[in-house]
Amino acid sequence: MANPIRYFVLNTGAKIPSVGLGTFRTEPHLTLDIFTTAIKVGYRHIDCAQMYGNEKEIGDALKKLFDDGLVKREDLWITSKLWCTDHEPEDVPKAFNKTLQDLQLDYLDLYLIHWPVSIKNGKLTQPNIPATWKAMEALYDSGKARAIGVSNFSSKKLGDLLEVARIPPAVNQVELHPQWQQPKLHAFCQSKGVHLTAYSPLGKKKVLEHAIVKMVAEELAKTPAQVVLRWGLQMGHSLVPKSSKQTRIQENFDLFDWSIPEHMLAKFSEINQEKFVQGTGFVHETLGAYKTLEELWDEKL
């Protein structure tokens, strides 16, 4: 019998649903239809961010779903993220409250620092992650952010934060898929009790078309997308795939009553690695903290 892996337990004791709905580039006019489909299918985890520019529409959709009795707030896990322009300690609660207001919520289940990058007046500046984190901890203390974490943090940046944090990050949300498996980051996070969430968990088309993925899909009578997502679950990551198509929303959630056998799982280590999300806009020769991509990610890409 397959282990369903329907949730993961965070270092706060909270249970994060293992598969969420990503909302990056979700078209505002489709939000209600997409959310209605997702909730009916069984999704209980919604991944948002202020930078996506659609939190107001998501808030309207959530209110309608709550008002119609389709789902209760306490049954949903809602994540959002602090954008790079709001890293100053006094800006953190303002940005957080704006997100709460737009989403029409009293609290978030998880609030993340979106990038280890600071921007002021349209220019990269030197981030002060310890100071930003202290403001995040105050949100946690208030009970309005029930868990706090980071996104796009390397092992080194996460380690530096853990040394000064009073409340350790519960989650690090990063790019993760069979073509960017990040085994060192995975091992580091596991050793520190920090859960990994995968954004872009399907990678790009070339991941779905990889010979190993296609072979496993054929053997198991599943789609390549399902195989890639189930791989993520079995590696111990929660996932936030996005889609606006009803069939895909359903397909991406049909992951719980089957599993990839160990001998097939081992084949994934043979896949050549390639990072898709580079963060080139956060690198500059004179501005900000990172002159090169190697400095941003603390490794050669």
C-alpha positions in Angstrom: 0.0 0.0 0.0 1.4 3.4 -1.0 2.1 6.0 1.7 -0.3 8.8 0.7 2.0 11.6 2.0 -0.9 14.1 2.4 1.0 16.5 4.7 4.3 17.2 6.3 4.8 18.3 10.0 6.8 21.5 10.4 9.1 22.5 13.3 6.1 24.4 14.8 4.1 21.2 15.0 1.7 22.5 12.2 0.8 20.2 9.3 1.4 21.7 5.9 -0.7 20.0 3.1 1.8 18.3 0.8 0.3 19.6 -2.5 -0.7 23.2 -2.9 -1.9 25.4 -5.7 0.6 27.9 -7.1 -0.8 31.3 -8.0 2.1 32.9 -9.9 0.7 34.4 -13.1 -2.8 33.2 -12.4 -5.0 35.4 -14.5 -7.2 37.5 -12.2 -10.5 36.9 -14.1 -10.0 33.1 -13.8 -9.2 33.0 -10.1 -12.6 32.1 -8.8 -13.1 29.2 -11.3 -9.6 27.9 -10.7 -10.0 28.0 -6.9 -13.5 26.4 -7.0 -12.1 23.5 -9.1 -9.1 23.1 -6.8 -11.1 23.1 -3.6 -13.6 20.5 -5.1 -10.6 18.3 -6.2 -9.2 18.4 -2.7 -6.5 21.1 -2.5 -6.3 22.8 0.9 -3.0 24.7 0.4 -2.8 28.0 -1.6 0.6 29.6 -2.3 0.4 33.3 -2.8 2.8 36.3 -2.9 2.4 40.1 -2.9 4.7 40.2 -5.9 2.3 38.1 -8.0 -0.1 41.1 -8.1 -3.2 39.1 -7.7 -3.9 38.8 -3.9 -7.0 41.1 -4.1 -8.6 38.7 -6.6 -7.5 35.7 -4.6 -9.1 37.4 -1.5 -12.4 37.9 -3.4 -12.4 34.3 -4.5 -11.6 33.0 -1.0 -14.4 35.1 0.5 -16.9 33.7 -2.0 -15.8 30.1 -1.3 -16.1 30.7 2.5 -19.5 32.4 2.1 -20.8 29.6 -0.1 -19.7 27.0 2.5 -17.4 25.2 0.0 -14.5 25.3 2.5 -13.8 26.8 6.0 -10.8 29.1 6.6 -9.5 26.8 9.3 -9.3 23.9 6.7 -7.0 25.9 4.4 -3.3 26.5 4.5 -2.5 29.9 3.0 1.1 31.1 2.4 2.3 34.5 1.2 5.6 36.2 0.8 7.4 39.5 1.7 8.7 41.2 -1.4 12.2 42.6 -1.7 11.0 46.2 -1.4 9.7 45.7 2.1 12.7 44.3 4.0 13.2 47.4 6.3 11.9 46.3 9.7 9.3 49.0 9.8 8.0 48.0 6.3 7.6 44.3 7.2 4.3 44.6 9.2 2.9 47.1 6.7 3.5 44.7 3.8 2.1 41.8 5.9 -1.0 43.7 6.8 -1.6 44.8 3.2 -1.4 41.1 2.2 -3.9 40.2 5.0 -6.2 43.0 3.8 -6.0 42.0 0.2 -6.6 38.3 1.0 -9.4 39.3 3.4 -7.9 37.1 6.2 -7.1 37.5 9.9 -4.0 35.4 9.8 -1.6 33.5 7.4 -0.5 30.0 8.0 2.9 30.8 6.6 4.8 34.0 5.7 8.1 33.8 3.8 10.9 36.2 2.9 10.6 35.9 -0.9 14.3 36.4 -1.7 17.5 37.2 0.3 17.5 40.5 -1.6 16.6 44.0 -0.7 15.4 46.8 -3.1 14.7 50.4 -2.3 13.6 53.1 -4.7 14.0 50.6 -7.6 17.7 49.9 -6.8 19.3 46.9 -5.2 20.5 47.6 -1.6 22.4 45.7 1.0 20.0 43.3 2.7 20.0 43.0 6.5 18.4 39.6 6.8 18.8 39.4 10.7 16.9 42.7 11.1 14.2 41.6 8.6 13.9 38.3 10.3 13.4 40.0 13.7 10.4 41.8 12.2 9.1 38.4 10.9 9.5 36.9 14.4 7.3 39.8 15.7 4.6 38.7 13.2 4.9 35.1 14.5 4.7 36.3 18.1 1.4 38.2 17.3 -0.2 35.0 16.1 -1.1 36.5 12.7 1.7 34.6 11.0 1.4 31.1 12.4 4.7 30.0 10.8 7.5 32.0 9.2 10.1 31.0 6.7 12.2 31.9 3.7 12.4 31.3 0.0 15.4 31.1 -2.4 17.9 30.7 0.4 21.0 28.7 -0.1 22.3 26.4 2.7 24.9 29.1 3.6 22.3 31.9 3.8 19.9 29.6 5.8 22.8 28.6 8.1 23.7 32.2 8.7 20.1 33.0 9.6 19.7 30.0 11.9 22.7 31.3 13.9 20.9 34.5 14.8 17.2 33.5 14.7 15.2 33.3 17.9 12.5 31.4 16.0 14.0 29.1 13.3 12.5 29.3 9.8 9.8 26.5 9.4 10.1 26.4 5.6 12.5 27.2 2.7 10.7 27.4 -0.6 13.0 26.8 -3.5 13.1 25.5 -7.1 13.0 21.7 -6.9 12.3 19.1 -9.6 14.1 16.1 -11.0 16.4 18.4 -13.1 17.3 20.6 -10.0 17.3 18.2 -7.1 19.5 20.1 -4.7 20.6 17.1 -2.6 23.0 19.2 -0.4 20.3 21.8 0.4 17.9 18.9 1.1 20.3 17.2 3.5 21.1 20.5 5.3 17.4 21.5 5.7 16.7 18.0 7.0 19.5 18.2 9.6 18.1 21.6 10.8 14.4 20.7 10.8 13.6 23.1 8.0 11.0 21.8 5.6 11.5 22.3 1.8 8.7 23.4 -0.4 9.2 23.0 -4.2 8.2 25.8 -6.5 8.2 25.1 -10.2 8.0 21.4 -9.2 7.3 20.4 -12.8 10.4 22.2 -14.0 10.1 22.9 -17.7 8.9 20.9 -20.7 12.3 19.2 -21.0 11.9 17.7 -17.5 8.5 16.1 -18.5 10.1 14.8 -21.7 13.2 13.3 -20.1 13.6 9.6 -21.0 13.7 8.4 -17.3 10.5 10.3 -16.5 8.7 9.0 -19.5 9.9 5.4 -18.8 8.6 5.6 -15.2 5.3 7.1 -16.4 4.8 4.3 -18.9 5.6 1.6 -16.4 3.2 3.0 -13.8 0.5 4.1 -16.3 0.7 7.7 -15.0 1.4 11.0 -16.8 5.0 12.4 -16.7 3.7 15.4 -14.6 2.3 13.0 -12.0 5.6 11.1 -11.9 7.6 14.3 -11.4 5.3 15.5 -8.6 5.2 12.1 -6.9 9.0 12.1 -7.0 8.9 15.4 -5.1 6.6 14.0 -2.4 8.7 10.9 -1.9 11.8 13.1 -1.6 10.1 14.8 1.3 9.1 18.1 -0.3 5.7 19.8 -0.4 4.8 21.1 -3.8 3.0 24.1 -5.3 2.3 23.3 -9.0 0.2 25.8 -10.9 -2.3 25.3 -13.6 -5.4 27.1 -14.9 -6.7 24.0 -16.7 -9.3 21.9 -14.9 -7.9 18.6 -16.1 -4.4 19.5 -15.0 -5.5 20.7 -11.6 -7.1 17.3 -11.1 -4.2 15.4 -12.5 -1.6 17.3 -10.4 -3.5 16.2 -7.2 -3.9 12.5 -8.1 -0.8 11.5 -6.3 -1.7 9.8 -3.1 -2.8 6.2 -3.9 0.3 5.0 -5.7 4.1 5.4 -5.4 7.3 5.2 -7.4 9.1 1.9 -6.5 12.6 2.4 -5.0 14.5 0.9 -8.0 12.8 3.5 -10.2 13.3 6.3 -7.8 17.1 5.6 -7.8 17.1 6.3 -11.6 16.3 9.9 -11.0 19.9 10.5 -9.7 21.1 9.9 -13.3 19.3 13.1 -14.6 21.6 15.9 -15.6 21.1 19.0 -13.4 20.1 22.4 -14.7 18.7 25.4 -12.7 15.9 27.3 -14.5 15.3 30.2 -12.1 18.5 32.2 -12.1 17.7 35.5 -10.4 19.8 37.5 -12.8 17.9 40.7 -11.9 19.3 40.5 -8.4 22.9 40.5 -9.4 24.8 43.8 -10.1 28.5 44.8 -10.2 28.1 47.7 -7.8 24.6 47.6 -6.3 23.2 45.3 -3.7 24.9 42.3 -2.1 25.7 40.0 -5.0 28.1 40.7 -7.9 27.6 37.3 -9.4 25.0 34.4 -9.5 27.6 32.3 -7.6 27.3 34.9 -4.7 23.5 34.8 -4.8 23.2 31.0 -4.7 26.6 30.3 -3.0 27.4 27.7 -5.7 28.4 27.5 -9.3 25.4 27.0 -11.5 
